[in-house]
Amino acid sequence: MKRQEKSQEIAPVLNSLGDRIKAVRLHWVWSQEEMAATLRVDQASISFWERDKIKPSGSAMVALAALFRTSLKALETGESFILPDPPSCLPDAKKTKREIPRSVSLPPEEKDLIAIVDLADGSSKGKPVSEAMMILVQSAKEGRKVWVVIE
């Protein structure tokens, strides 16, 4: 009998949310500290999430999904989850000094809408450009940090 050759590399088993978070971080060649700095959390949170000791908060889940460029459902359940490519600001993953991305992309559901994510409560909604601008102005007046992502 001939030994059957592997035609493709075996994908890692990503049964849990922690497995998916860790797999993305390792795929991107990031440390827990780098991921924590990007998400504005402490390194211990990343460790707990990866080991499924605690589940990220609603706002952290929204931030993770945005950073990984996937849906909340795919991140939570693993259904249709694929390992994303590293953020484009990291052209060479083997660099020792990497720039931490300052923003993430949230593709809007409809072309006419801008995705608005409120990290304070974890809500996400699509708004027309005029409403999105009013939200940005109001947030700035309230002294809240605002991220603007341009693709």
MIROVO-512565 format. One record per residue: residue number from 1; residue in three letters; chain; x, y negated, z of N, C-alpha, C, O in turn. Coordinates in pm, whole numbers, padded with zeros to 5 digits. Last residue first. Example, Ala and Ser with C-alpha at 12.3 -4.5 7.8 and 13.67 -1.06 7.14 Angstrom:
2
REC num residuo cadena   n.xx   n.yy   n.zz  ca.xx  ca.yy  ca.zz   c.xx   c.yy   c.zz   o.xx   o.yy   o.zz
REC   2     SER      A  01285  00225  00708  01367  00106  00714  01290 -00003  00787  01341 -00114  00804
REC   1     ALA      A  01319  00569  00780  01230  00450  00780  01320  00330  00780  01424  00332  00846
This chain:
151
REC num residuo cadena   n.xx   n.yy   n.zz  ca.xx  ca.yy  ca.zz   c.xx   c.yy   c.zz   o.xx   o.yy   o.zz
REC 151     GLU      A -01138 -05309  00440 -01085 -05195  00366 -01040 -05238  00229 -00993 -05156  00150
REC 150     ILE      A -01103 -05466  00741 -01123 -05487  00599 -01060 -05372  00526 -00943 -05340  00546
REC 149     VAL      A -01238 -05529  01050 -01170 -05428  00968 -01206 -05454  00823 -01323 -05462  00786
REC 148     VAL      A -01201 -05704  01338 -01252 -05714  01202 -01170 -05618  01117 -01047 -05626  01114
REC 147     TRP      A -01291 -05696  01672 -01204 -05639  01568 -01274 -05659  01435 -01393 -05633  01422
REC 146     VAL      A -01294 -05907  01948 -01362 -05867  01827 -01259 -05812  01730 -01154 -05872  01707
REC 145     LYS      A -01348 -05949  02294 -01254 -05916  02187 -01334 -05864  02068 -01429 -05788  02085
REC 144     ARG      A -01552 -06216  02417 -01529 -06074  02394 -01426 -06055  02284 -01417 -06136  02192
REC 143     GLY      A -01638 -06472  02470 -01502 -06436  02510 -01472 -06288  02494 -01375 -06238  02552
REC 142     GLU      A -01873 -06561  02373 -01879 -06494  02503 -01741 -06449  02552 -01729 -06396  02662
REC 141     LYS      A -01792 -06647  02123 -01836 -06747  02221 -01839 -06689  02363 -01812 -06759  02460
REC 140     ALA      A -01749 -06398  02004 -01635 -06488  02026 -01671 -06594  02130 -01588 -06628  02214
REC 139     SER      A -02014 -06309  01990 -01915 -06234  02070 -01795 -06321  02102 -01744 -06317  02214
REC 138     GLN      A -02122 -06495  01812 -02173 -06487  01950 -02073 -06416  02040 -02051 -06458  02153
REC 137     VAL      A -01974 -06433  01579 -01967 -06567  01638 -02011 -06564  01784 -01946 -06624  01870
REC 136     LEU      A -02054 -06164  01538 -01913 -06199  01557 -01898 -06334  01626 -01820 -06349  01719
REC 135     ILE      A -02330 -06200  01499 -02283 -06119  01612 -02137 -06150  01641 -02099 -06161  01758
REC 134     MET      A -02327 -06347  01263 -02382 -06408  01384 -02337 -06331  01508 -02308 -06392  01611
REC 133     MET      A -02217 -06155  01090 -02143 -06279  01117 -02196 -06347  01243 -02117 -06400  01322
REC 132     ALA      A -02424 -05969  01088 -02292 -05929  01140 -02210 -06054  01174 -02141 -06057  01276
REC 131     GLU      A -02622 -06116  00960 -02640 -06078  01101 -02508 -06039  01164 -02482 -06071  01280
REC 130     SER      A -02503 -06137  00703 -02539 -06258  00779 -02557 -06228  00928 -02511 -06305  01012
REC 129     VAL      A -02471 -05864  00623 -02355 -05950  00644 -02389 -06072  00729 -02313 -06107  00819
REC 128     PRO      A -02689 -05641  00807 -02656 -05721  00689 -02542 -05818  00723 -02520 -05850  00840
REC 127     LYS      A -02562 -05365  00999 -02629 -05496  00994 -02595 -05563  00861 -02486 -05544  00808
REC 126     GLY      A -02579 -05053  01160 -02550 -05127  01038 -02629 -05256  01036 -02748 -05257  01068
REC 125     LYS      A -02441 -04964  01480 -02554 -04992  01391 -02506 -05068  01269 -02406 -05138  01273
REC 124     SER      A -02372 -04808  01782 -02324 -04834  01647 -02446 -04858  01559 -02542 -04781  01562
REC 123     SER      A -02279 -04819  02129 -02377 -04821  02021 -02312 -04856  01888 -02209 -04924  01882
REC 122     GLY      A -02117 -04827  02350 -02102 -04714  02258 -02200 -04712  02143 -02206 -04615  02068
REC 121     ASP      A -02107 -05044  02514 -02213 -04946  02540 -02210 -04827  02444 -02291 -04735  02457
REC 120     ALA      A -01863 -05161  02446 -01911 -05173  02584 -02018 -05068  02613 -02021 -05011  02722
REC 119     LEU      A -01821 -05141  02178 -01748 -05046  02262 -01793 -05055  02408 -01763 -04965  02487
REC 118     ASP      A -02031 -05153  01927 -02014 -05221  02055 -01949 -05121  02149 -02014 -05027  02196
REC 117     VAL      A -01989 -05190  01589 -01973 -05096  01700 -01950 -05177  01826 -01859 -05260  01831
REC 116     ILE      A -02135 -05227  01284 -02106 -05298  01407 -02100 -05194  01518 -02195 -05119  01539
REC 115     ALA      A -02086 -05219  00943 -02095 -05137  01065 -02050 -05220  01184 -01941 -05277  01184
REC 114     ILE      A -02289 -05391  00720 -02161 -05392  00788 -02179 -05309  00916 -02276 -05328  00988
REC 113     LEU      A -02465 -05303  00420 -02456 -05320  00564 -02312 -05317  00613 -02226 -05252  00555
REC 112     ASP      A -02485 -05238  00157 -02521 -05374  00194 -02499 -05403  00342 -02512 -05518  00385
REC 111     LYS      A -02428 -04965  00134 -02332 -05061  00082 -02360 -05205  00128 -02267 -05285  00138
REC 110     GLU      A -02482 -04775  00430 -02534 -04833  00307 -02440 -04944  00264 -02378 -05010  00348
REC 109     GLU      A -02308 -04697  00632 -02397 -04597  00572 -02451 -04647  00438 -02463 -04569  00344
REC 108     PRO      A -01965 -04811  00633 -02109 -04832  00652 -02190 -04726  00579 -02147 -04672  00478
REC 107     PRO      A -01688 -04667  00790 -01759 -04687  00664 -01908 -04705  00688 -01970 -04624  00756
REC 106     LEU      A -01476 -04814  00987 -01605 -04749  01005 -01683 -04766  00875 -01739 -04873  00853
REC 105     SER      A -01135 -04801  01059 -01238 -04825  00960 -01364 -04747  00993 -01358 -04628  01023
REC 104     VAL      A -00947 -04978  01308 -00991 -04855  01244 -01107 -04888  01152 -01169 -04993  01165
REC 103     SER      A -00651 -05155  01408 -00792 -05144  01377 -00821 -05008  01315 -00730 -04935  01275
REC 102     ARG      A -00388 -05141  01456 -00461 -05241  01533 -00611 -05234  01506 -00689 -05300  01574
REC 101     PRO      A -00181 -04857  01490 -00284 -04929  01415 -00361 -05022  01506 -00395 -04987  01618
REC 100     ILE      A  00152 -04903  01583  00023 -04851  01627 -00084 -04927  01550 -00080 -05050  01544
REC  99     GLU      A  00431 -04828  01398  00337 -04933  01431  00204 -04869  01468  00150 -04789  01392
REC  98     ARG      A  00696 -04637  01531  00578 -04647  01447  00495 -04765  01494  00488 -04797  01613
REC  97     LYS      A  01009 -04515  01531  00934 -04633  01573  00818 -04650  01477  00837 -04673  01358
REC  96     THR      A  01072 -04283  01399  01073 -04282  01545  01000 -04404  01599  00936 -04395  01704
REC  95     LYS      A  00898 -04126  01132  00968 -04242  01186  00966 -04237  01338  00868 -04191  01397
REC  94     LYS      A  00743 -03928  01035  00862 -03887  01107  00944 -04005  01159  01048 -03986  01221
REC  93     ALA      A  00539 -04033  00886  00505 -03984  01020  00628 -03946  01099  00620 -03932  01221
REC  92     ASP      A  00537 -04303  00701  00629 -04193  00726  00609 -04146  00869  00657 -04210  00963
REC  91     PRO      A  00324 -04486  00701  00360 -04417  00578  00451 -04298  00600  00444 -04200  00525
REC  90     LEU      A  00099 -04590  00880  00207 -04500  00918  00253 -04421  00796  00225 -04302  00786
REC  89     CYS      A -00114 -04724  00794 -00005 -04808  00844  00113 -04723  00889  00216 -04776  00932
REC  88     SER      A -00307 -04536  00735 -00218 -04580  00627 -00104 -04669  00675 -00006 -04686  00603
REC  87     PRO      A -00334 -04273  00976 -00367 -04408  00931 -00263 -04458  00831 -00145 -04425  00843
REC  86     PRO      A -00308 -03933  00848 -00270 -04039  00942 -00314 -04176  00888 -00328 -04192  00767
REC  85     ASP      A -00606 -03760  00741 -00470 -03806  00716 -00437 -03914  00819 -00527 -03981  00870
REC  84     PRO      A -00800 -03545  00958 -00781 -03662  00872 -00633 -03691  00850 -00547 -03652  00929
REC  83     LEU      A -00921 -03224  00945 -00812 -03305  00999 -00787 -03423  00906 -00757 -03404  00788
REC  82     ILE      A -01277 -03210  00951 -01150 -03183  00884 -01044 -03272  00945 -01073 -03382  00992
REC  81     PHE      A -01589 -03076  01035 -01474 -03153  01081 -01351 -03111  01002 -01322 -02992  00988
REC  80     SER      A -01827 -02945  00992 -01771 -03023  00881 -01652 -03109  00923 -01618 -03204  00854
REC  79     GLU      A -01870 -02927  01332 -01936 -02899  01205 -01885 -02997  01099 -01899 -03118  01115
REC  78     GLY      A -01779 -03005  01573 -01682 -02939  01487 -01739 -02906  01350 -01666 -02862  01262
REC  77     THR      A -01931 -03153  01750 -01968 -03013  01726 -01864 -02935  01647 -01860 -02812  01653
REC  76     GLU      A -01803 -03409  01775 -01859 -03339  01891 -01879 -03190  01867 -01847 -03108  01954
REC  75     LEU      A -01722 -03473  01512 -01626 -03474  01621 -01676 -03391  01739 -01601 -03313  01797
REC  74     ALA      A -01963 -03456  01372 -01851 -03370  01333 -01749 -03361  01445 -01695 -03253  01472
REC  73     LYS      A -02108 -03657  01510 -02155 -03518  01509 -02041 -03423  01475 -02024 -03320  01541
REC  72     LEU      A -01966 -03890  01452 -01974 -03844  01591 -02014 -03697  01595 -01961 -03620  01675
REC  71     SER      A -01765 -03850  01153 -01890 -03880  01223 -01881 -03832  01368 -01801 -03745  01402
REC  70     THR      A -01441 -04000  01094 -01537 -03891  01087 -01664 -03932  01160 -01669 -04039  01222
REC  69     ARG      A -01190 -04130  01138 -01268 -04149  01016 -01363 -04030  00991 -01364 -03970  00884
REC  68     PHE      A -01055 -04137  01369 -01040 -04014  01291 -01116 -04020  01158 -01108 -03928  01077
REC  67     LEU      A -01144 -04385  01464 -01002 -04365  01440 -00978 -04244  01349 -00892 -04249  01261
REC  66     ALA      A -01420 -04325  01492 -01375 -04429  01400 -01227 -04410  01364 -01190 -04418  01247
REC  65     ALA      A -01411 -04127  01686 -01470 -04097  01555 -01425 -04199  01451 -01395 -04164  01337
REC  64     LEU      A -01294 -04277  01897 -01226 -04160  01841 -01280 -04127  01702 -01202 -04104  01609
REC  63     ALA      A -01496 -04472  01940 -01362 -04513  01899 -01284 -04397  01838 -01215 -04415  01737
REC  62     VAL      A -01706 -04306  02020 -01722 -04390  01901 -01585 -04433  01849 -01561 -04430  01728
REC  61     MET      A -01592 -04201  02252 -01628 -04111  02142 -01644 -04189  02012 -01600 -04144  01906
REC  60     ALA      A -01571 -04432  02405 -01447 -04364  02364 -01475 -04267  02249 -01393 -04253  02159
REC  59     SER      A -01840 -04486  02449 -01761 -04582  02371 -01630 -04520  02325 -01582 -04552  02216
REC  58     GLY      A -01909 -04253  02600 -01976 -04286  02473 -01894 -04380  02387 -01879 -04358  02266
REC  57     SER      A -01606 -04095  02722 -01729 -04173  02738 -01789 -04200  02600 -01727 -04174  02497
REC  56     PRO      A -01484 -03760  02671 -01472 -03905  02654 -01608 -03972  02672 -01712 -03914  02641
REC  55     LYS      A -01505 -03518  02929 -01548 -03559  02796 -01531 -03710  02785 -01562 -03782  02880
REC  54     ILE      A -01244 -03340  03098 -01350 -03440  03097 -01383 -03473  02952 -01299 -03457  02863
REC  53     LYS      A -01110 -03112  03020 -01137 -03132  03163 -01246 -03236  03182 -01330 -03224  03271
REC  52     ASP      A -01015 -03042  02770 -01158 -03030  02796 -01191 -03037  02945 -01288 -02975  02990
REC  51     ARG      A -00762 -03110  02711 -00778 -02986  02787 -00924 -02960  02824 -00954 -02867  02899
REC  50     GLU      A -00800 -03354  02586 -00744 -03243  02508 -00761 -03109  02578 -00773 -03006  02513
REC  49     TRP      A -00896 -03509  02801 -00981 -03481  02686 -00932 -03359  02611 -01011 -03271  02576
REC  48     PHE      A -00667 -03518  02967 -00791 -03456  03016 -00884 -03420  02900 -00944 -03313  02900
REC  47     SER      A -00490 -03657  02792 -00457 -03524  02843 -00583 -03450  02890 -00603 -03333  02856
REC  46     ILE      A -00623 -03900  02764 -00598 -03817  02646 -00571 -03673  02690 -00623 -03578  02631
REC  45     SER      A -00612 -03987  03032 -00742 -03962  02967 -00725 -03872  02846 -00803 -03779  02826
REC  44     ALA      A -00339 -04027  03069 -00405 -03918  03142 -00542 -03886  03081 -00583 -03770  03079
REC  43     GLN      A -00288 -04259  02927 -00239 -04131  02875 -00308 -04014  02943 -00332 -03912  02879
REC  42     ASP      A -00575 -04481  02915 -00447 -04434  02970 -00414 -04295  02917 -00501 -04223  02869
REC  41     VAL      A -00680 -04670  02624 -00707 -04590  02743 -00573 -04546  02800 -00469 -04573  02741
REC  40     ARG      A -00677 -04784  02365 -00685 -04869  02484 -00734 -04792  02607 -00818 -04841  02682
REC  39     LEU      A -00621 -04639  02144 -00760 -04637  02190 -00784 -04724  02313 -00897 -04736  02359
REC  38     THR      A -00347 -04684  02123 -00434 -04717  02011 -00579 -04729  02056 -00651 -04818  02011
REC  37     ALA      A -00255 -04578  02364 -00238 -04721  02337 -00331 -04766  02224 -00387 -04875  02231
REC  36     ALA      A -00321 -04305  02326 -00381 -04382  02435 -00371 -04532  02409 -00468 -04605  02429
REC  35     MET      A -00152 -04238  02114 -00296 -04232  02095 -00368 -04314  02202 -00465 -04384  02173
REC  34     GLU      A  00095 -04276  02244  00061 -04354  02125 -00089 -04354  02100 -00147 -04458  02068
REC  33     GLU      A  00078 -04089  02453  00092 -04231  02484  00053 -04318  02365 -00013 -04420  02381
REC  32     GLN      A  00079 -03848  02321 -00043 -03887  02394 -00040 -04037  02425 -00144 -04103  02424
REC  31     SER      A  00234 -03908  01999  00238 -03868  02140  00103 -03903  02203  00024 -03977  02146
REC  30     TRP      A  00177 -03784  01671  00164 -03889  01771  00183 -03828  01908  00151 -03711  01931
REC  29     VAL      A  00153 -03645  01430  00282 -03652  01499  00283 -03773  01594  00377 -03852  01596
REC  28     TRP      A -00087 -03587  01320 -00035 -03721  01295  00105 -03742  01354  00167 -03845  01331
REC  27     HIS      A -00125 -03336  01428 -00117 -03349  01282 -00055 -03484  01244  00020 -03493  01147
REC  26     LEU      A -00154 -03405  01698 -00036 -03330  01655 -00015 -03339  01504  00098 -03349  01457
REC  25     ARG      A -00403 -03539  01683 -00284 -03607  01737 -00157 -03536  01691 -00062 -03602  01649
REC  24     VAL      A -00568 -03338  01580 -00546 -03461  01504 -00419 -03529  01552 -00336 -03572  01472
REC  23     ALA      A -00553 -03150  01790 -00510 -03113  01655 -00482 -03237  01570 -00384 -03241  01496
REC  22     LYS      A -00666 -03290  02005 -00525 -03252  02009 -00472 -03219  01869 -00360 -03256  01834
REC  21     ILE      A -00931 -03313  01915 -00853 -03433  01948 -00704 -03400  01943 -00625 -03473  01883
REC  20     ARG      A -01002 -03040  01886 -01003 -03130  01770 -00920 -03255  01796 -00845 -03299  01709
REC  19     ASP      A -00980 -02944  02149 -00898 -02884  02042 -00889 -02977  01922 -00782 -02992  01862
REC  18     GLY      A -01178 -03100  02272 -01038 -03116  02310 -00943 -03059  02205 -00839 -03118  02175
REC  17     LEU      A -01406 -02990  02153 -01373 -03130  02129 -01225 -03154  02161 -01156 -03222  02085
REC  16     SER      A -01332 -02654  02037 -01381 -02753  02133 -01342 -02893  02091 -01257 -02913  02004
REC  15     ASN      A -01230 -02496  01831 -01358 -02463  01890 -01416 -02571  01980 -01538 -02579  01997
REC  14     LEU      A -01048 -02476  01595 -01083 -02598  01668 -01222 -02581  01728 -01319 -02642  01683
REC  13     VAL      A -00777 -02302  01489 -00912 -02284  01541 -00942 -02404  01630 -00872 -02430  01728
REC  12     PRO      A -00595 -02417  01201 -00606 -02395  01344 -00753 -02379  01385 -00842 -02437  01323
REC  11     ALA      A -00585 -02224  00898 -00620 -02347  00969 -00630 -02319  01118 -00670 -02209  01157
REC  10     ILE      A -00322 -02062  00739 -00438 -02045  00826 -00461 -02174  00904 -00370 -02226  00968
REC   9     GLU      A -00234 -02139  00405 -00202 -02147  00547 -00329 -02134  00630 -00432 -02191  00593
REC   8     GLN      A -00295 -01899  00147 -00302 -02033  00204 -00272 -02026  00353 -00284 -01921  00417
REC   7     SER      A -00237 -01646  00079 -00248 -01743 -00030 -00258 -01885  00022 -00232 -01981 -00051
REC   6     LYS      A -00026 -01406  00200 -00114 -01516  00241 -00118 -01617  00127 -00014 -01668  00085
REC   5     GLU      A -00033 -01087  00047  00032 -01215  00074 -00071 -01318  00115 -00186 -01317  00071
REC   4     GLN      A -00059 -00764  00169 -00132 -00874  00108 -00064 -01005  00148 -00041 -01031  00266
REC   3     ARG      A  00161 -00510  00088  00123 -00606  00190  00056 -00724  00120  00109 -00777  00022
REC   2     LYS      A  00042 -00221 -00077  00113 -00348 -00080  00065 -00437  00034 -00053 -00439  00070
REC   1     MET      A  00083  00119  00000  00000  00000  00000  00086 -00124  00000  00190 -00130  00067
